[in-house]
Amino acid sequence: MPFFIDGHNMKGLTAEQIKKIVNNPPDKHGVTHQEILYNEKENKLFCILEAPNKESIEKHHQDIGIKCDFILETSLAKTESLIRTQRFSAIGELSARVAHDLRNPLGIIKNAVELIEISSIYNTDEKLQKRIGMIKNAAERMLRQISDVLDFVRTRPLQLEKNSLSRILESSLKSIIPKSIKITKPHNDVSIMCDSKYLEVVFSNIITNAIQAMENSGEIKVRFIVNKKYVKIEIEDSGPGIPEDKIEQIFVPLFTTKPSGTGLGLVTCKNIVEQHEGNISFRNNPTIFEINLPIK
């Protein structure tokens, strides 16, 4: 498929509006943005596009209601960023298929092992109990990794409704908090416009990471700090924190400090928070993830 370069005078459009214009994967006309260059001083936008023809790009512009100064067909030497984007796209599609195919049989294995565990509760054979525990832990770890992959590659529009953050937190904590972990929940509650299923993924990923960092023993504190427009969510744990030289990389896809991690959990959290027009950050001493979300 040919490549094109186009240019626009943005006439007062904000950076947020520009982000909404950019599409990847292709729109209904087969137009995909591969790279964008924004000259803020002159308020001009230049796009590198992949499209079937010029007409499809013109239809794309009509749909989003902007005028184009020029459209040039060009042969494009692929940039490192473009190659990386295309590779991630292909890997993501393959990973989603494999993860989906593995999830059901793994769930069956996990359920079967739990039934065996219940039926052998009076069996004092330590080796048998140990092997059952090993199978159960391995299945749970694999299911967690599959969930990370599916959460990362799954894309759908936000389904915004007024939701209680306390209720979303409670739902995300089910079955992930071991008895050895003390958790302090917020004393207050706040309702915000959000996608509850996506925010459950955010809470679940960050809290699971905290549990693993504390090696299943310690304390987690969750706080809701509210002002007129935003709610700040702080998730603090008593773990050792992240090495200072690694902090800038924690939201990079596939980066992980865990031997069995996918490096996708925190990236997924960042994507979800930014979809809600919020931001997420991290700091040590004590270890705190901070999420800022608009209330409306």
N, C-alpha and C positions, 0 to 999 in steps of 0.2 A: 504494500500500500504506500502511495507517495507521501512525502512530507511537505509542509507548507510553513511559511512564516507570515504572520499578519501583525498589523499595528493598529492601535486604538488611541483616541484621545478620551480619557476616562471622565472628564468633565465633572469632577467632584465626587466620584465614587470612592468609598472608603476601602481600606485594606480588607475588611471583613466581607464587603460586597464582592470584592475581587476574588476572594477565596471561594465564594459560592458559585462564581462563574466558571471556575476551573473544574473540569470533569475528567476523571480517570477511574473506572473504565469508560468505554465509548458511550456516547449518547445515542438517541434513536436514529441520528443521521450518520453514525459511524465515525464521529469526530472525537479524537482523544487528545487532550493536552499532554505534551511530553515535558515541556519546560516553559516557564514564564519569566519574563524580565520586566520589572516595574521601575520606571523612572519617576520617583516621587516628586522631584523638583519640577518637572514639566508635566507631571500627571499623565504619563503615557505608558501604555502596556504593550509589550511585544510577546507574542506567543509562538512556540514551535508546536505544530499540530501534525497529527497523522490522520488522514481523511481520504475517502474514496476519490473526491474531486473538489474543485472550487465551489461548485454549486452546493454541496453538502455543508461547507463551512458557512456560506451565505445564509442557508436555512438555520444553521446553528445560531448565528448572530440574530436573526429575526426572532427566534424563540426567546432569547434572553434580553432582547430589546436594546442592543447596542449597535452603533454604526462602526464600520471598519474603514480605516484609511487606505489600506492596501492588503492584498493577499498574493504572495509569491510562492510558486512551487520551487522546491529546492532539493538537491541531494544532500542528505544530512550525515555527517560523520558522527556516529553515536558517541555521546559523552559518557563518562564513567557513571554519572548519575542516572542517565537513561538506561544503560545496560543493567545497573543495579536494580532499578525499578522493574524492568522487564523480567529479570531473574526472580525477584521477590514475587511478582505476579504469578509466574509459572510454578514456583515452589509452593506458593500459597494454595493454588488450585489443586495441585497434586496432594499436598498435605491434608487439605480438607477432605478429599475423597478417601485417602487412606485412614484418616482419623475417624471418619464417619463409619467406615466398614469395620474398624476394630472395636468401636465403642460398645456395640451390642453384645458380641461374644465375650468381651471382657466383663461386662455387667453380669452376664450369666455365670461366668466363673466366680465372680465376687459373691453373688447370691448363693451359689452352690456351696462355696467354702463356709459361708456364714451358717447355712443349714447343717453342714457337717459339724461345725463348731458347737452348735446348740445340741445336736444329737449325741455328741461325745463329751458333754459337760461333766459327766461323772467318770470319764475315763482318766485314770491317773498316769497314763503313759506320757512322760514329759517330752519325749522325742516327737510323738504324734502332735501334741499341742504346739510344740515349737514349729513344726513343719506347717501346720495349719496357719499359724501366725505369719510365717514367712510368705506363704501364698497370698494371704489376705493383704499384707502390706505391699507386696509387689503389684497386685491388681489395683489397689488404691492409688499407688504412685503412677502407674501407667494411665489410669483413668484421669488423674489430675493433669498429666502432660497432654493427653488428648483434648481435655477441656481447654487448656491454654491455647492450643493450636486452633481449635474451632472458634474460640472467643476472638482470636486475633484476625482470622480470615473472614469471619461472618460480618456481613455488611447489610444493614437495613436502616431505613429512616427512624429517627427517634419517635417514640410514641409518648408524647408529653402529656402528663396528667398531674394533678395536685396530689402529692404523696407525702406521707409522714416519714421523715428520715429515721426515726426510732424504729418504725415497723420494718423498713428496708434493712436496717442493721440487724434486727432480731432474725429476720429471714435468712440473711447471709451467714449468721453465726451457727445455724443448725448443723449439727454433726461435724463441725470443724474444730470446736474448742475442747481439748482434752481436760480431764479433771485436774491435771497438774498445773494448768494455767489459770491465773486469777485475772478476771476481766472486769474493769470498772466502766460502766456505761454512762452516757450523759444523763444528768438529772433533768435536763430540759428537753423539749422536742420542738421541731420546726417543720412546717410543711412547705415544700417547694414544687415548682413545675419541673418534672424530670421523667426520665424513663426508668421505672423502678427495677426492671430486669437488668438493665445495663449497670445501674449503680450497685446492685447486689454483686455483680462481677467485680467491681472496683473494691468494695469492702472485703469480699472473700479473698481476692488475690493478695491485698496488702496484709490482712490479718494472718493468712496462711504463711506468708513470707516471714512475718514477725515470729510466729510459733516455731518455724524451722530455724530461724536465727537464734532463738533462745533455747533451742534443743529441747523443746517440749516442757520447759520449766521456767516460769517467770510471771511477769505481770504486763497486761495490756490495758491502756487507758484510752478511751474514746471521748472526745469533747466536741460539742457544737457551740460555736461562738457566733452570735447573730448581730448584724447591724441592719440598717434600713434596706440595703439592696442585696447584700451577700450573706451567705453563711460560710464560716470557716470551719472545716472538719479537721480535727487533729487526731491522729492515731499514733500513740506513743507506746514504745515497748522497752523492756529492760534488757534487751540484747546488747551485743557488743558494737552495733552500728556497722556502717559500711566504710571500708578504708577510704581515706580522703582522696587518694589518687584514682579511685574508682567511681566517685559520686557523679561526675559528669557523664559517665557511660551507662548509668542504670536505666535510662529510658531509650537506649539504643537497641534496635531489634537484634535478637540472638545473643546479646551480652548477658552472661550470668556468672555469679560467683559460686553457684551450687553445682556439685558434680552431676546431679540428676535433673537440673533445671532446663527449661526450654529457652529462657531468655525472651519470652513473649508476654509474661504476665504483667509486668509494669508498663510495657509499651501499650498493651491493651488498655490498661487503666488510664494512661495519658490520652490516648485517642478518644476514649469515652468521655473523659472530663472536658476535653477541648470541644467535642461535639456539643456539650452542654454550655459552651461559651465560658468555661471556667479554666482554672489552671491548677497544676499540681507541682509540689516541690518537696525536697527532702533536706533534713539537717541532722547532724549528730549532736550528742552530748546535751540532753538525752536524744535517743533515736526517735525522730518524729517525721511522719508524712503529713503534709498540710495540703488540703484540697479546698479551693475557693470556688463556690458555685453561686450563680445568681439565683435569687429567690423566685423571681418571675421570669 
